[in-house]
Amino acid sequence: MQNSELIPDPQSPALSWRVFRAGEAPARTLLVTAFLIAVVVIAGVYYGPLMGFVAVLVLFLALNTYYLPTTYTFDQRGITTDKLLFHYTRGWNEFRSFVRTSGGVVVSPFKSWTYLDNFRGIHLLLPRDPKPVLDYLSGRLPEKQKESRTSKPLSN
């Protein structure tokens, strides 16, 4: 099984895919994991076992998207995100547009680009072949472009 793949759903006109970033680059994952273990050990030795536990908790919460496989599903109800620890669905009526990012796509409740997109929307990691996902989104929502800070002329 690939670490990033589309999963066909013959029962409905849905699109589902799984992303597992840790499995895509095992050497990098091993190196980063060794570094994180060293950080936890240092925190535990110098600051006590409680801080070692806090370090584990904070790092796990921050990096769960990297270390846990995530399955995304588009269907008639909306967008479902399924990680091993939690599962949630948000309806299509909550979203107005989407914007492509370097690591995936942000589905946003705003019609035009705003800095709040990342906080109010959902950031979806894309599979190796993002075309079916982008085509599905394009059929449901308008795509918006990020405005460049230099795109507007300076006024005196």
C-alpha positions, 0 to 999 in steps of 0.5 A, spaced: 500 500 500 502 506 498 502 512 503 498 516 499 493 513 495 486 514 493 481 510 495 475 508 490 468 508 493 463 504 489 457 505 493 456 513 492 459 518 488 464 520 494 472 521 493 476 518 499 484 518 500 489 516 505 495 520 507 501 518 511 507 523 511 511 519 516 511 513 511 513 517 505 520 518 507 522 513 512 529 515 513 527 522 515 522 519 519 527 515 523 531 521 524 526 526 526 523 521 531 531 520 534 531 527 535 524 528 538 526 522 543 532 526 545 528 532 546 524 528 551 529 524 554 533 531 556 526 534 558 525 528 563 532 528 566 533 536 567 526 538 568 523 531 571 519 526 569 513 530 569 516 535 564 518 529 560 511 527 560 509 534 558 514 534 552 511 527 550 504 530 550 505 537 546 510 533 541 504 528 540 499 533 539 503 538 534 505 532 530 499 527 530 498 529 522 505 527 521 505 520 525 498 518 524 495 516 517 489 521 516 483 519 511 479 524 508 472 523 504 468 528 500 461 525 500 454 528 499 454 530 507 461 534 507 468 533 508 470 528 513 477 527 516 478 521 520 485 520 524 486 514 528 484 518 535 478 522 532 473 523 527 469 529 524 465 531 519 463 538 516 458 540 511 459 543 505 454 549 507 460 551 511 464 552 506 465 558 500 471 557 497 478 553 497 485 555 496 491 551 494 497 551 499 504 548 498 502 542 503 495 541 500 489 545 500 485 549 505 477 549 504 475 556 507 468 559 510 470 565 506 469 567 499 475 571 498 482 570 501 483 572 508 488 570 513 483 567 517 482 561 512 487 557 516 484 558 522 476 557 520 477 552 514 480 545 514 487 544 511 487 538 507 493 534 505 493 532 498 495 525 495 501 524 490 496 525 484 492 531 487 488 532 480 481 528 482 481 532 489 482 538 486 477 537 480 472 534 486 473 541 490 472 545 483 465 542 482 463 544 489 466 551 490 470 556 487 477 556 487 480 563 490 487 565 489 492 568 495 493 575 494 500 577 494 502 583 498 506 586 492 500 585 487 497 592 489 500 598 487 503 602 493 499 609 494 502 615 496 
